[in-house]
Amino acid sequence: MTRRHIVFVSGLAVVVLALAGCGGGSDEASSTTETQTTTETTTASGTTLDASVGPGFDISLKGADGKDVTTLAAGTYTIQVDDQSDIHNFHLTGPGVDEMTDVGTTGMTTWTVTFEAGSYHFQCDPHSSQMNGDFQVT
């Protein structure tokens, strides 16, 4: 091999390794953001909650005040789910609740959910280790 070929092959290997380290794939997957956990307790007021997943690696459940839900009073709520990515879903589980959107589809979904006292969890099933959250119902 000539010196020019060696330099070209070495440069190509660096580019391939750099892309592999970045995750490659779509722009959506490469713009990952860790879900933040807050220590502040927020008791949601009102009966409508806003759930969101995507377009990056974000997932949230917010009250009418726009803050992350950490505590809710038991009762019946309307949850408006905005699923913004076909590689994610929003899956909500807890006592008497098991609702989810489909991976592979996007759009708005509305659920009516009755929360009982206990612990609840939401996650993106394909990315559950990094896209999740919890709240308590009292």
N, C-alpha and C positions, 0 to 999 in steps of 0.2 A: 504494500500500500504506500501511496505517496504521502508526504507530510500534509498536503491539503486534504486528502481523504480522511486522515486520522483526525485532523482538527474538525472537519465537518461531522464525522461520526461522534466525536466527543461532545460537540455542541448540541447535536440532536439528542444525545443521551441526557444531557443536562435539562433540556426543554421537556422531555418526556417525564423525567423524575420530578420536575417542578410541577407539571400538570397533575401527576399522580398525587403529590403531596397536597395540592389544593383541592383534591376531590374530583377534579374534572367535571364531566357531566354538564348539566344546564346551569345557567346563571342563577336560577332559583336555588339550587342546592349549594352553590358556592357562597351565597350571601347569608351564612348561618349566623344566628344570634342566640345566645344562651337566654333561657327564660330566667328572669330575675325573681328572687324570693324576697318578699318584704316582711319585716317583723312587725310593722304597724297593723293593728287590728282594724278592719273596716267592716262595719255591720251595714249591709246594703239596706236601703229603704226603697219602698215602691215594690211593685210586683213584676216589673219587666227587667230582665237581665240581658246583657249583650255578650255573646260568645263569639270569639274570632279565632280562626286558624289560618296561617299563611299570610301573605304569599311566601315569605321566607320561612324561617324556623321559629315562628312566634305563635303562642297560643295563650288565650286569656279568657277570663270570665269577669265582667265588670258590672257594677251596679249602675243605677240611674245617675249617680254622681260622677261616673267615669273612672272610679277607683276599682282596683282589683278586689274581688269578693274574698273575704277571709272568714266571715261569719254571717249567717242568715238566720232569721227567725223562721221557725217551721211554718209551712203554709204552701199555697199554690202560687206558682210563678209562671210567667211566660218567658221563654228563653228564645231570643232571636239569634240564630247561628249564622255567621258569615264565613262560609268555607271558601277560601280564596285560592286554593291550590289543589290540583288533581293528584298530588303525591302525599297529601295529608288527609286526616279526618279529625273530627271532634267527637270524643267518646266520653260520656258522663255516666258515672256509676256511683252507687251508694244504696242505703236502705230503700228498697222499693223502686229504684231508678236504674235503668240501663238503656240509654238513648245514644245513638251515634249517627253521624253522617257517613257516606260511603267514600272510601279512597277511590280516586279516579273520577270523581265528579266535583263540581263547584257550584256555588250559588247560595241563596238564602233559604233557610229552613226555620220553621217556628215550631217549638214544642211547648206543651203545657205540662208542667211537672209539679207534683206534690211532694215537697220535702218533709221528711220526718226528722226528729232529733237524731244526730249521728254524724259520722264522717263521710265526706263525699270526695271523689277524685275525678279529674278530667285529664285526658291525654290524647295525643295523636298515636294511634296504635303502631304504625310503622316506625315511629321515632320516640317511643315512650320513655326512654332513658333521659332524653333531653327536653322533651316537650310535654310538660305535665304541670298540674297544680292541684291543690287540696283546699277544702274549706270545711267549716263546721256548721251544723244546723243545730240551733238550741230551741 
